[in-house]
Amino acid sequence: MRSIIFMKTLFKTILCLSVVLLLTPSSWAQKKRGPSTLEERATAVKVARLLEEDPFHREAKKMREWFTLWLIDVPDIHIELCTEYLGPVAGSNKNYATEIFGQTMFASAAFIIEHPNQATDRVAVNLAGVEGSLKVYESILKTKPKARWEFLDALLEKRDKGELMTYVQEIAQTKCKGKS
């Protein structure tokens, strides 16, 4: 039991540090490089979509590493990273939780790139992130049907009923308020 608590604490600590790095561009990073390039943005969108369709791609680990470091490094793309949107998936180390949760960042960034006029719309950006995570989840289930999450199945049901935006709005206003 102690090791489980330790692992959850460790994961949350690492996640918090990642959030700080993602959401607080350092002066070092801003001086080191300029804004993202058109080529990088195109690559980011392509990688986000590829990971949604094929989360087990032979280069998936490298793509996720590149994308995460790129988001930390670029001073012009900022995403909110709130674990509440995916409930028990965030912080877990089972059923491909890392791949599913990580996709929220990548799908949110792809949305910002594709819809720059909505980059500051928290609900739209986070909705895109949750939808991206659900796409990854569905792709995982195609090859790993035992990797089910009741919570994600419920979100899929909300999505299919057209209720996902309301869910994201509620979380944004209650549990993720002020975390951006």
N, C-alpha and C positions, 0 to 999 in steps of 0.2 A: 504494500500500500504506500509506503514511504517513497519507493522509487517512482510510482505513478505520480504522486504529488510533486516530486522533484522534477520529473520530465515535463509536467504541465507548467511548472514554474519556470523552468529553463526555456521552454518553447515561448511562453508569454514574454519573457525577458528579451529573447532574440527577436520576437515579433515587434516589441516596443522599440528596440534599437533600430530595426528596419524601418519602422514608421517614421521615427525621428529623422533618419537619413533621407527617406523619400519625401517627407513633407517640409523639411527645413534645409533648403539648398544652402550649403556652406559657401562662404565667400571664396574658399579655395576652389570649389567646383565651378563657381561662376567665373572666376578669373582664369581657370584652366581651359575652359572651352566656352564657346558661344552657344546660341540656341540650336536646337535640333535641326538637322538638314532635311531637305525634302526626301533624299534617299533614305535616311535613317527612319523617317516617318513612314515611308512606304514599306520598308523592311519590318517595322514594328507592327503595322496592320497585317501584313502577310503572315508574320510569325504568330500573332494572336489568333488569326483564323485557322492556321495550320494546327496549332495546339488544341483548338476546340474540336477539330475534326479527327485528329490523330494524336491524342495525348501520350501515346507510347511510341511515337516516331523515334527512330534510332538516334536522332540528334536533339530530342526534346530537352534533355537535361542542359545541354549547351545553349539551346535557344532560351530556356527559362533564365539561365544565369546571365546571358547577354542582356535580355530584356530588363531584368531587375537592376543590373548595374547601369544600364543606359538610363532608366528612370531616375536613379539616384544622381546621375551625372548631369543630365540636361536641366538647364535652369528654367525652361519655358513650358514644361508639362508637369502639372501638379495634380495628384490624385488623392482622394480621401481613402484611408484604409481603416475601416471600422469592422471589427470582427462580428458585430451583432447581426449583420445581414445574413450570415450563414450559420448562425447559432452554434450548435455543437460540433460542426465540421471544423471551425476555426479552433486551433489548439489541439486537435486530435492527431494521432499518428497512425490511424487505421483507414482502410478503404480509400486510399489515395486522396486523403484530405489535403495534403500539401499541394497536389496538382490542381485540385478543385478550388481551393481557397486562393492560390496564387493567380488563377485565371481572372479573379475579380480585378486585380491590378492591370493585367494585360488587356482585358476587354474594355475596362474604363479608359485606359490610355488610347486604345484604338478608336473608341467613340470620340474622344476629345480631338483626335487627329482628323477624323472624318467629318466631325460636326463642330468646327471651332466656334461657331456662333452660340453653341450650347455648353461650352467648356466650363462655365461657372454655374450651370444648372445642376445642383447636387443630386436631385432626384433622377434626372435623365442620365447623368454619368454613372451613378451607382446602380440604376436599373440595368444599364448596359453591362456593368460588371457582374451583377447577379445572373443575368441572362447568359453571359459567357461561361460562368461557372456551371450553370445548368446544362449548357451544351457539352462541356467537358464531361460532366457526370453521365449524360446520356451516351456519349461516345465510350466511356469506360465500361458502362453496363453492357454494351454490345459484345465485348470480349471477356469481361469479368462480371457476369451477372450476380455473383454473390457479394459484390461490393456495394450493396444497397445501403441507403441512409433513409430512414423514415422521414426525417426532417426535409431532405431534398425531394423526396417523393411528394411531400405536401406542397413544397414550393412549385414543383412541376404542375401539380393540380391547380394551384393558384394561377400560374402562367396560362394554363390551358383554358381557364375560366375567365381570363382577362382581369384578374385581381392582383397581379404581381406588382403593378405600379402603386396601388394602394398600400400594399405591404411595405414596399420600399419607402414610401412617403412617411408612413407611421414610424418606421425604425429611424429614419433620418430626423424626424421631429422629436422623438422620445429618447432613444438609446444612443444615437450618434450625434446628437445636437452639440455643436461646439467642438467636435473632434476633428473638424476639417482644418 
